[in-house]
Amino acid sequence: MCQRERSIVILSGVEGSKDVRPGRSVGADVVGLEGERRTRKHDEVVTEEPLELRLSDGGAASTLAVTMRTPGNDFELAAGFLFDEAIVRSRDDIVGMTYCLDSTVDPSQRYNIVTVECRAGAAATDRARFERHFTIGSACGVCGRAQLDSLRDLGVTPIDDAVRVAASLLYELPARMQEAQRVFASTGGLHAAALFDEHGKTLVVREDVGRHNAVDKIVGWGLLDGRLPFARCVLLVSGRASYEVLQKSIMAGIPIVASVSAPSSLAVDLAREFNVTLVGFLRGNRANVYAAPERIL
């Protein structure tokens, strides 16, 4: 059983005590190739570690999911995942979060386990969706057209947000996101998600080996800081816009979602179903708008 060696008040912004814990990048000795030349050099590679999410709502903690992620902002990731999957509906549903500092757990894994303690009776009682204790990959999650129906079953409705954003503003956002990608600058191996207000002000940027984890971290930040829903905001993600990115955005009430690459067919379907403005191939002064174009001036 995990010890609450240091009880974490989630609104404090402190994630555990200082101890051996994985960093966001690690050093690696590599052989560089350039033409016929071979040179030995040092490089930085992004860290990819499993994070086990455990849930407790008055009883014993049970494993909910395992995701491959880049360490950092783990409590935001946990909170965002629980909110996006409708397991919790508000920050008041979360009593606290702890890392597993039990001496019986391998020291290298203690910061790869987060237990979320929910207010008694607050967590969704329907655990059937998670009874497999599924593993979430770092590239994409579980998708399928049946997921469209699951959102409707949760009572999710189309986003009613009259925000309007100039196309010229959208063109500036990728550069603003890249300026804040500190780990990407040293490794080149991370996805990012950035949230902007309607005037292009950067609200928060998160990086992760999985783009959907980066979105969860942003949603968790908003949940724990009392900022949800993200009305009149724009979410930008590196790489493609997947179904899962759209699903998480809809749960957080984000009216405009943009990506520097292509959207998937399910992402387009979801955007049109729930009135999300979906922008793809946002590069330079060009972009494609796949849904709800009226929000782009």
TORKOL-4160 file (C-alpha; in steps of 0.2 Angstrom, whole numbers, padded with zeros to 4 digits, m for minus):
297
<pt num="1" X="0000" Y="0000" Z="0000"/>
<pt num="2" X="0007" Y="0017" Z="m0004"/>
<pt num="3" X="0012" Y="0028" Z="0010"/>
<pt num="4" X="0006" Y="0046" Z="0011"/>
<pt num="5" X="0023" Y="0050" Z="0016"/>
<pt num="6" X="0020" Y="0068" Z="0011"/>
<pt num="7" X="0002" Y="0072" Z="0009"/>
<pt num="8" X="m0001" Y="0082" Z="m0007"/>
<pt num="9" X="m0013" Y="0096" Z="m0007"/>
<pt num="10" X="m0017" Y="0097" Z="m0026"/>
<pt num="11" X="m0019" Y="0116" Z="m0026"/>
<pt num="12" X="m0002" Y="0118" Z="m0019"/>
<pt num="13" X="0007" Y="0114" Z="m0035"/>
<pt num="14" X="0020" Y="0103" Z="m0026"/>
<pt num="15" X="0022" Y="0086" Z="m0033"/>
<pt num="16" X="0030" Y="0076" Z="m0019"/>
<pt num="17" X="0047" Y="0077" Z="m0010"/>
<pt num="18" X="0064" Y="0078" Z="m0018"/>
<pt num="19" X="0070" Y="0061" Z="m0021"/>
<pt num="20" X="0076" Y="0050" Z="m0036"/>
<pt num="21" X="0064" Y="0053" Z="m0049"/>
<pt num="22" X="0065" Y="0052" Z="m0068"/>
<pt num="23" X="0069" Y="0068" Z="m0078"/>
<pt num="24" X="0061" Y="0074" Z="m0094"/>
<pt num="25" X="0076" Y="0070" Z="m0104"/>
<pt num="26" X="0092" Y="0058" Z="m0102"/>
<pt num="27" X="0109" Y="0058" Z="m0109"/>
<pt num="28" X="0114" Y="0046" Z="m0122"/>
<pt num="29" X="0131" Y="0043" Z="m0131"/>
<pt num="30" X="0128" Y="0041" Z="m0149"/>
<pt num="31" X="0138" Y="0038" Z="m0165"/>
<pt num="32" X="0135" Y="0052" Z="m0178"/>
<pt num="33" X="0135" Y="0049" Z="m0196"/>
<pt num="34" X="0139" Y="0062" Z="m0209"/>
<pt num="35" X="0143" Y="0056" Z="m0226"/>
<pt num="36" X="0158" Y="0043" Z="m0223"/>
<pt num="37" X="0162" Y="0051" Z="m0207"/>
<pt num="38" X="0158" Y="0043" Z="m0190"/>
<pt num="39" X="0160" Y="0053" Z="m0174"/>
<pt num="40" X="0155" Y="0049" Z="m0156"/>
<pt num="41" X="0145" Y="0063" Z="m0147"/>
<pt num="42" X="0133" Y="0065" Z="m0133"/>
<pt num="43" X="0115" Y="0068" Z="m0136"/>
<pt num="44" X="0099" Y="0071" Z="m0126"/>
<pt num="45" X="0084" Y="0060" Z="m0128"/>
<pt num="46" X="0066" Y="0062" Z="m0122"/>
<pt num="47" X="0061" Y="0051" Z="m0107"/>
<pt num="48" X="0047" Y="0039" Z="m0109"/>
<pt num="49" X="0041" Y="0030" Z="m0093"/>
<pt num="50" X="0025" Y="0022" Z="m0088"/>
<pt num="51" X="0013" Y="0031" Z="m0076"/>
<pt num="52" X="0001" Y="0020" Z="m0067"/>
<pt num="53" X="m0015" Y="0029" Z="m0062"/>
<pt num="54" X="m0023" Y="0023" Z="m0046"/>
<pt num="55" X="m0040" Y="0028" Z="m0040"/>
<pt num="56" X="m0047" Y="0028" Z="m0022"/>
<pt num="57" X="m0064" Y="0034" Z="m0017"/>
<pt num="58" X="m0065" Y="0029" Z="0001"/>
<pt num="59" X="m0058" Y="0011" Z="m0001"/>
<pt num="60" X="m0043" Y="0003" Z="m0006"/>
<pt num="61" X="m0034" Y="0010" Z="m0021"/>
<pt num="62" X="m0036" Y="0001" Z="m0038"/>
<pt num="63" X="m0026" Y="0003" Z="m0054"/>
<pt num="64" X="m0037" Y="0013" Z="m0067"/>
<pt num="65" X="m0025" Y="0014" Z="m0082"/>
<pt num="66" X="m0006" Y="0014" Z="m0087"/>
<pt num="67" X="0000" Y="0027" Z="m0099"/>
<pt num="68" X="0017" Y="0030" Z="m0107"/>
<pt num="69" X="0022" Y="0048" Z="m0104"/>
<pt num="70" X="0036" Y="0060" Z="m0101"/>
<pt num="71" X="0038" Y="0063" Z="m0083"/>
<pt num="72" X="0033" Y="0081" Z="m0077"/>
<pt num="73" X="0016" Y="0088" Z="m0072"/>
<pt num="74" X="0010" Y="0071" Z="m0067"/>
<pt num="75" X="m0004" Y="0077" Z="m0056"/>
<pt num="76" X="m0011" Y="0088" Z="m0070"/>
<pt num="77" X="m0010" Y="0072" Z="m0081"/>
<pt num="78" X="m0019" Y="0062" Z="m0069"/>
<pt num="79" X="m0033" Y="0075" Z="m0065"/>
<pt num="80" X="m0035" Y="0079" Z="m0084"/>
<pt num="81" X="m0037" Y="0061" Z="m0088"/>
<pt num="82" X="m0050" Y="0058" Z="m0075"/>
<pt num="83" X="m0060" Y="0073" Z="m0080"/>
<pt num="84" X="m0059" Y="0069" Z="m0099"/>
<pt num="85" X="m0065" Y="0052" Z="m0096"/>
<pt num="86" X="m0079" Y="0059" Z="m0085"/>
<pt num="87" X="m0073" Y="0050" Z="m0069"/>
<pt num="88" X="m0073" Y="0066" Z="m0060"/>
<pt num="89" X="m0083" Y="0081" Z="m0065"/>
<pt num="90" X="m0075" Y="0095" Z="m0054"/>
<pt num="91" X="m0059" Y="0099" Z="m0044"/>
<pt num="92" X="m0070" Y="0097" Z="m0028"/>
<pt num="93" X="m0071" Y="0078" Z="m0033"/>
<pt num="94" X="m0053" Y="0076" Z="m0030"/>
<pt num="95" X="m0047" Y="0076" Z="m0012"/>
<pt num="96" X="m0028" Y="0074" Z="m0015"/>
<pt num="97" X="m0015" Y="0065" Z="m0025"/>
<pt num="98" X="0001" Y="0056" Z="m0020"/>
<pt num="99" X="0016" Y="0047" Z="m0027"/>
<pt num="100" X="0019" Y="0030" Z="m0021"/>
<pt num="101" X="0033" Y="0031" Z="m0009"/>
<pt num="102" X="0031" Y="0014" Z="m0001"/>
<pt num="103" X="0048" Y="0007" Z="0004"/>
<pt num="104" X="0042" Y="m0010" Z="m0004"/>
<pt num="105" X="0041" Y="m0002" Z="m0021"/>
<pt num="106" X="0056" Y="m0001" Z="m0032"/>
<pt num="107" X="0064" Y="0016" Z="m0030"/>
<pt num="108" X="0065" Y="0019" Z="m0048"/>
<pt num="109" X="0046" Y="0016" Z="m0050"/>
<pt num="110" X="0040" Y="0026" Z="m0035"/>
<pt num="111" X="0037" Y="0042" Z="m0045"/>
<pt num="112" X="0029" Y="0032" Z="m0059"/>
<pt num="113" X="0013" Y="0028" Z="m0048"/>
<pt num="114" X="0000" Y="0042" Z="m0044"/>
<pt num="115" X="m0014" Y="0038" Z="m0033"/>
<pt num="116" X="m0029" Y="0050" Z="m0034"/>
<pt num="117" X="m0041" Y="0051" Z="m0019"/>
<pt num="118" X="m0058" Y="0056" Z="m0023"/>
<pt num="119" X="m0072" Y="0062" Z="m0012"/>
<pt num="120" X="m0082" Y="0048" Z="m0007"/>
<pt num="121" X="m0095" Y="0044" Z="m0020"/>
<pt num="122" X="m0089" Y="0057" Z="m0032"/>
<pt num="123" X="m0080" Y="0046" Z="m0044"/>
<pt num="124" X="m0091" Y="0038" Z="m0058"/>
<pt num="125" X="m0098" Y="0022" Z="m0052"/>
<pt num="126" X="m0097" Y="0014" Z="m0070"/>
<pt num="127" X="m0080" Y="0006" Z="m0070"/>
<pt num="128" X="m0084" Y="m0006" Z="m0083"/>
<pt num="129" X="m0075" Y="0005" Z="m0096"/>
<pt num="130" X="m0059" Y="0003" Z="m0086"/>
<pt num="131" X="m0060" Y="m0014" Z="m0079"/>
<pt num="132" X="m0047" Y="m0020" Z="m0091"/>
<pt num="133" X="m0034" Y="m0009" Z="m0082"/>
<pt num="134" X="m0030" Y="m0004" Z="m0100"/>
<pt num="135" X="m0013" Y="0003" Z="m0106"/>
<pt num="136" X="m0013" Y="0019" Z="m0116"/>
<pt num="137" X="0000" Y="0021" Z="m0129"/>
<pt num="138" X="0010" Y="0037" Z="m0130"/>
<pt num="139" X="0005" Y="0039" Z="m0148"/>
<pt num="140" X="m0014" Y="0037" Z="m0148"/>
<pt num="141" X="m0028" Y="0030" Z="m0138"/>
<pt num="142" X="m0043" Y="0019" Z="m0140"/>
<pt num="143" X="m0053" Y="0025" Z="m0155"/>
<pt num="144" X="m0069" Y="0020" Z="m0164"/>
<pt num="145" X="m0085" Y="0027" Z="m0170"/>
<pt num="146" X="m0093" Y="0019" Z="m0155"/>
<pt num="147" X="m0084" Y="0033" Z="m0145"/>
<pt num="148" X="m0095" Y="0046" Z="m0153"/>
<pt num="149" X="m0110" Y="0038" Z="m0145"/>
<pt num="150" X="m0101" Y="0037" Z="m0128"/>
<pt num="151" X="m0099" Y="0056" Z="m0128"/>
<pt num="152" X="m0118" Y="0058" Z="m0131"/>
<pt num="153" X="m0122" Y="0045" Z="m0117"/>
<pt num="154" X="m0112" Y="0056" Z="m0105"/>
<pt num="155" X="m0123" Y="0071" Z="m0109"/>
<pt num="156" X="m0110" Y="0081" Z="m0119"/>
<pt num="157" X="m0118" Y="0094" Z="m0130"/>
<pt num="158" X="m0111" Y="0104" Z="m0145"/>
<pt num="159" X="m0100" Y="0119" Z="m0140"/>
<pt num="160" X="m0110" Y="0135" Z="m0140"/>
<pt num="161" X="m0096" Y="0148" Z="m0141"/>
<pt num="162" X="m0097" Y="0164" Z="m0151"/>
<pt num="163" X="m0078" Y="0168" Z="m0151"/>
<pt num="164" X="m0071" Y="0174" Z="m0167"/>
<pt num="165" X="m0052" Y="0173" Z="m0171"/>
<pt num="166" X="m0043" Y="0181" Z="m0186"/>
<pt num="167" X="m0033" Y="0169" Z="m0197"/>
<pt num="168" X="m0018" Y="0181" Z="m0196"/>
<pt num="169" X="m0018" Y="0177" Z="m0177"/>
<pt num="170" X="m0019" Y="0158" Z="m0180"/>
<pt num="171" X="m0003" Y="0159" Z="m0191"/>
<pt num="172" X="0007" Y="0166" Z="m0177"/>
<pt num="173" X="0003" Y="0152" Z="m0164"/>
<pt num="174" X="0015" Y="0138" Z="m0170"/>
<pt num="175" X="0030" Y="0150" Z="m0167"/>
<pt num="176" X="0023" Y="0155" Z="m0150"/>
<pt num="177" X="0021" Y="0137" Z="m0145"/>
<pt num="178" X="0038" Y="0132" Z="m0151"/>
<pt num="179" X="0046" Y="0146" Z="m0141"/>
<pt num="180" X="0039" Y="0138" Z="m0125"/>
<pt num="181" X="0045" Y="0120" Z="m0129"/>
<pt num="182" X="0060" Y="0119" Z="m0118"/>
<pt num="183" X="0063" Y="0100" Z="m0118"/>
<pt num="184" X="0059" Y="0099" Z="m0137"/>
<pt num="185" X="0073" Y="0111" Z="m0140"/>
<pt num="186" X="0086" Y="0099" Z="m0132"/>
<pt num="187" X="0079" Y="0083" Z="m0138"/>
<pt num="188" X="0068" Y="0086" Z="m0154"/>
<pt num="189" X="0057" Y="0071" Z="m0148"/>
<pt num="190" X="0042" Y="0078" Z="m0139"/>
<pt num="191" X="0024" Y="0083" Z="m0144"/>
<pt num="192" X="0017" Y="0099" Z="m0137"/>
<pt num="193" X="0000" Y="0107" Z="m0134"/>
<pt num="194" X="m0003" Y="0125" Z="m0131"/>
<pt num="195" X="m0018" Y="0135" Z="m0125"/>
<pt num="196" X="m0021" Y="0153" Z="m0130"/>
<pt num="197" X="m0034" Y="0165" Z="m0127"/>
<pt num="198" X="m0044" Y="0174" Z="m0141"/>
<pt num="199" X="m0031" Y="0187" Z="m0142"/>
<pt num="200" X="m0017" Y="0175" Z="m0144"/>
<pt num="201" X="m0010" Y="0176" Z="m0127"/>
<pt num="202" X="m0001" Y="0160" Z="m0121"/>
<pt num="203" X="m0010" Y="0153" Z="m0106"/>
<pt num="204" X="m0001" Y="0136" Z="m0104"/>
<pt num="205" X="0010" Y="0125" Z="m0114"/>
<pt num="206" X="0014" Y="0107" Z="m0110"/>
<pt num="207" X="0025" Y="0094" Z="m0118"/>
<pt num="208" X="0025" Y="0075" Z="m0118"/>
<pt num="209" X="0030" Y="0060" Z="m0128"/>
<pt num="210" X="0011" Y="0058" Z="m0132"/>
<pt num="211" X="0001" Y="0072" Z="m0139"/>
<pt num="212" X="m0015" Y="0067" Z="m0130"/>
<pt num="213" X="m0005" Y="0067" Z="m0113"/>
<pt num="214" X="0000" Y="0085" Z="m0117"/>
<pt num="215" X="m0018" Y="0089" Z="m0119"/>
<pt num="216" X="m0023" Y="0080" Z="m0103"/>
<pt num="217" X="m0010" Y="0090" Z="m0094"/>
<pt num="218" X="m0017" Y="0106" Z="m0100"/>
<pt num="219" X="m0035" Y="0100" Z="m0095"/>
<pt num="220" X="m0028" Y="0095" Z="m0078"/>
<pt num="221" X="m0020" Y="0112" Z="m0076"/>
<pt num="222" X="m0037" Y="0120" Z="m0079"/>
<pt num="223" X="m0046" Y="0108" Z="m0068"/>
<pt num="224" X="m0035" Y="0111" Z="m0053"/>
<pt num="225" X="m0034" Y="0129" Z="m0056"/>
<pt num="226" X="m0053" Y="0132" Z="m0057"/>
<pt num="227" X="m0052" Y="0138" Z="m0075"/>
<pt num="228" X="m0063" Y="0125" Z="m0084"/>
<pt num="229" X="m0072" Y="0126" Z="m0096"/>
<pt num="230" X="m0059" Y="0134" Z="m0108"/>
<pt num="231" X="m0072" Y="0146" Z="m0116"/>
<pt num="232" X="m0066" Y="0158" Z="m0130"/>
<pt num="233" X="m0049" Y="0149" Z="m0131"/>
<pt num="234" X="m0039" Y="0140" Z="m0145"/>
<pt num="235" X="m0029" Y="0124" Z="m0142"/>
<pt num="236" X="m0014" Y="0120" Z="m0154"/>
<pt num="237" X="m0006" Y="0103" Z="m0155"/>
<pt num="238" X="0010" Y="0098" Z="m0163"/>
<pt num="239" X="0008" Y="0083" Z="m0175"/>
<pt num="240" X="m0009" Y="0077" Z="m0181"/>
<pt num="241" X="m0026" Y="0080" Z="m0173"/>
<pt num="242" X="m0033" Y="0063" Z="m0168"/>
<pt num="243" X="m0050" Y="0058" Z="m0161"/>
<pt num="244" X="m0043" Y="0058" Z="m0144"/>
<pt num="245" X="m0037" Y="0076" Z="m0145"/>
<pt num="246" X="m0054" Y="0082" Z="m0150"/>
<pt num="247" X="m0063" Y="0072" Z="m0137"/>
<pt num="248" X="m0053" Y="0079" Z="m0123"/>
<pt num="249" X="m0055" Y="0097" Z="m0130"/>
<pt num="250" X="m0074" Y="0095" Z="m0131"/>
<pt num="251" X="m0074" Y="0089" Z="m0113"/>
<pt num="252" X="m0064" Y="0105" Z="m0108"/>
<pt num="253" X="m0076" Y="0116" Z="m0118"/>
<pt num="254" X="m0063" Y="0122" Z="m0131"/>
<pt num="255" X="m0071" Y="0130" Z="m0146"/>
<pt num="256" X="m0056" Y="0130" Z="m0158"/>
<pt num="257" X="m0043" Y="0116" Z="m0160"/>
<pt num="258" X="m0029" Y="0118" Z="m0172"/>
<pt num="259" X="m0014" Y="0106" Z="m0177"/>
<pt num="260" X="0001" Y="0108" Z="m0188"/>
<pt num="261" X="m0003" Y="0092" Z="m0197"/>
<pt num="262" X="m0018" Y="0083" Z="m0203"/>
<pt num="263" X="m0033" Y="0078" Z="m0193"/>
<pt num="264" X="m0040" Y="0060" Z="m0194"/>
<pt num="265" X="m0057" Y="0056" Z="m0201"/>
<pt num="266" X="m0064" Y="0053" Z="m0184"/>
<pt num="267" X="m0058" Y="0070" Z="m0177"/>
<pt num="268" X="m0067" Y="0078" Z="m0192"/>
<pt num="269" X="m0083" Y="0069" Z="m0188"/>
<pt num="270" X="m0082" Y="0073" Z="m0170"/>
<pt num="271" X="m0078" Y="0092" Z="m0173"/>
<pt num="272" X="m0093" Y="0093" Z="m0184"/>
<pt num="273" X="m0104" Y="0084" Z="m0172"/>
<pt num="274" X="m0100" Y="0095" Z="m0157"/>
<pt num="275" X="m0097" Y="0111" Z="m0166"/>
<pt num="276" X="m0079" Y="0113" Z="m0164"/>
<pt num="277" X="m0069" Y="0123" Z="m0176"/>
<pt num="278" X="m0055" Y="0111" Z="m0182"/>
<pt num="279" X="m0040" Y="0118" Z="m0191"/>
<pt num="280" X="m0027" Y="0107" Z="m0199"/>
<pt num="281" X="m0010" Y="0110" Z="m0208"/>
<pt num="282" X="m0007" Y="0126" Z="m0199"/>
<pt num="283" X="0009" Y="0131" Z="m0207"/>
<pt num="284" X="0016" Y="0148" Z="m0212"/>
<pt num="285" X="0001" Y="0158" Z="m0219"/>
<pt num="286" X="m0009" Y="0143" Z="m0224"/>
<pt num="287" X="m0022" Y="0131" Z="m0215"/>
<pt num="288" X="m0037" Y="0120" Z="m0219"/>
<pt num="289" X="m0053" Y="0122" Z="m0209"/>
<pt num="290" X="m0062" Y="0106" Z="m0208"/>
<pt num="291" X="m0077" Y="0111" Z="m0197"/>
<pt num="292" X="m0086" Y="0127" Z="m0190"/>
<pt num="293" X="m0076" Y="0139" Z="m0201"/>
<pt num="294" X="m0087" Y="0154" Z="m0196"/>
<pt num="295" X="m0076" Y="0156" Z="m0180"/>
<pt num="296" X="m0061" Y="0161" Z="m0191"/>
<pt num="297" X="m0061" Y="0178" Z="m0198"/>
